[in-house]
Amino acid sequence: MSEFSNALSVSSSGLLAQSQRLRHLSENIANADTPGYRRKTVPFRTIMDASGTPGMVQTGRVRMDQSELTRIYDPAHPMADDTGSYDGSNVNLMIELADAREAQRSYEANLKMFEQTRQMGRSLFDLLRR
């Protein structure tokens, strides 16, 4: 039975990690036009079990992308400097949407694994009851 609980733990950790990733991706998309906004990224790390086998995944600390902010020329903008420009965000919507699609697919795969493991456990209990 321990293998079933291990499989459920691994898939649920994947669900949690991908949901956190999706949350930060949606924040990035929502703030794509916010002046001075820096893109957030979430690193993943693998947690080893007692035997040294990799298993569950965990998110690390949220990081701010340090790439250069885009300069936007708009002399009428309240944040414009003497040159008529201001700092935009460093969010690239194409990258964010691609990452969101990848995170969604990973979430769905972890959910499917969770459901299949639960169904296998239920089938095993049904067999043992007979």
C-alpha positions as CSV (number, residue, x, y, z in Angstrom):
1,M,0.0,0.0,0.0
2,S,3.0,2.3,0.5
3,E,3.6,2.4,-3.3
4,F,0.1,3.8,-3.8
5,S,0.6,6.5,-1.1
6,N,4.0,7.4,-2.7
7,A,2.4,7.7,-6.1
8,L,-0.3,9.9,-4.7
9,S,2.2,12.1,-2.8
10,V,4.4,12.5,-6.0
11,S,1.4,13.5,-8.2
12,S,-0.1,15.8,-5.6
13,S,3.2,17.6,-5.1
14,G,3.3,18.1,-8.9
15,L,-0.2,19.5,-8.8
16,L,0.7,22.0,-6.1
17,A,3.9,23.0,-7.9
18,Q,2.2,23.6,-11.3
19,S,-0.7,25.5,-9.7
20,Q,1.8,27.8,-8.0
21,R,3.6,28.2,-11.3
22,L,0.3,29.0,-13.1
23,R,-0.5,31.6,-10.4
24,H,2.7,33.5,-11.0
25,L,2.3,33.2,-14.8
26,S,-1.1,34.8,-14.6
27,E,0.3,37.6,-12.5
28,N,2.9,38.2,-15.1
29,I,0.3,38.3,-17.9
30,A,-1.9,40.6,-15.9
31,N,0.9,43.0,-15.3
32,A,2.5,43.0,-18.8
33,D,1.6,46.7,-19.3
34,T,2.5,47.8,-15.8
35,P,5.5,50.2,-15.9
36,G,8.5,48.9,-14.0
37,Y,7.0,45.4,-13.5
38,R,9.6,42.6,-13.4
39,R,8.6,39.1,-14.5
40,K,8.3,36.5,-11.8
41,T,9.7,32.9,-12.2
42,V,9.3,29.9,-10.0
43,P,12.1,27.3,-9.9
44,F,11.4,23.7,-9.1
45,R,13.6,21.3,-7.2
46,T,13.3,17.5,-6.7
47,I,13.0,16.1,-3.1
48,M,14.8,12.8,-2.5
49,D,13.2,10.2,-0.3
50,A,15.1,8.3,2.4
51,S,16.5,5.8,-0.1
52,G,17.9,8.6,-2.3
53,T,15.3,8.1,-5.1
54,P,14.0,11.4,-6.5
55,G,10.3,11.7,-6.1
56,M,8.3,14.7,-5.1
57,V,8.8,18.2,-6.5
58,Q,8.8,21.4,-4.6
59,T,8.9,25.1,-5.6
60,G,11.7,27.3,-4.6
61,R,11.6,31.0,-3.8
62,V,10.0,33.3,-6.4
63,R,12.6,35.1,-8.4
64,M,12.4,38.4,-10.2
65,D,13.7,38.3,-13.8
66,Q,16.6,40.7,-13.9
67,S,16.6,41.2,-17.7
68,E,16.4,44.8,-18.9
69,L,13.1,46.6,-18.8
70,T,11.8,47.9,-22.2
71,R,12.1,51.6,-22.7
72,I,8.8,53.1,-24.0
73,Y,8.7,56.5,-25.7
74,D,5.6,58.4,-24.7
75,P,6.2,62.1,-23.7
76,A,2.6,62.4,-22.5
77,H,2.9,59.6,-19.9
78,P,3.1,60.8,-16.3
79,M,6.2,58.6,-15.6
80,A,8.2,59.9,-18.6
81,D,11.5,61.4,-17.9
82,D,13.3,64.3,-19.7
83,T,13.8,62.2,-22.8
84,G,10.1,61.4,-23.0
85,S,10.6,57.7,-22.1
86,Y,9.8,55.5,-19.2
87,D,10.6,51.9,-18.1
88,G,7.9,49.3,-19.2
89,S,7.9,45.7,-18.0
90,N,10.1,42.8,-19.1
91,V,7.1,40.5,-19.7
92,N,7.0,38.8,-23.1
93,L,3.4,37.6,-23.6
94,M,4.4,34.9,-26.0
95,I,6.7,33.3,-23.5
96,E,4.2,33.6,-20.7
97,L,1.4,32.0,-22.8
98,A,3.7,29.1,-23.8
99,D,4.8,28.6,-20.2
100,A,1.2,28.7,-19.1
101,R,0.2,26.0,-21.7
102,E,3.1,23.8,-20.5
103,A,2.2,24.2,-16.9
104,Q,-1.5,23.4,-17.7
105,R,-0.5,20.2,-19.5
106,S,1.8,19.2,-16.7
107,Y,-1.0,19.9,-14.2
108,E,-3.4,17.7,-16.3
109,A,-0.8,14.9,-16.5
110,N,-0.3,14.9,-12.7
111,L,-4.1,14.9,-12.2
112,K,-4.5,12.0,-14.5
113,M,-1.8,10.1,-12.6
114,F,-3.5,10.9,-9.3
115,E,-6.9,9.6,-10.6
116,Q,-5.4,6.4,-12.0
117,T,-3.6,5.6,-8.8
118,R,-6.8,6.2,-6.8
119,Q,-8.7,3.9,-9.2
120,M,-6.1,1.2,-8.9
121,G,-6.2,1.3,-5.1
122,R,-10.0,1.1,-5.2
123,S,-9.9,-1.9,-7.6
124,L,-7.3,-3.6,-5.3
125,F,-9.6,-3.1,-2.3
126,D,-12.5,-4.5,-4.3
127,L,-10.5,-7.6,-5.1
128,L,-9.4,-8.1,-1.5
129,R,-13.0,-7.9,-0.3
130,R,-14.0,-10.9,-2.4
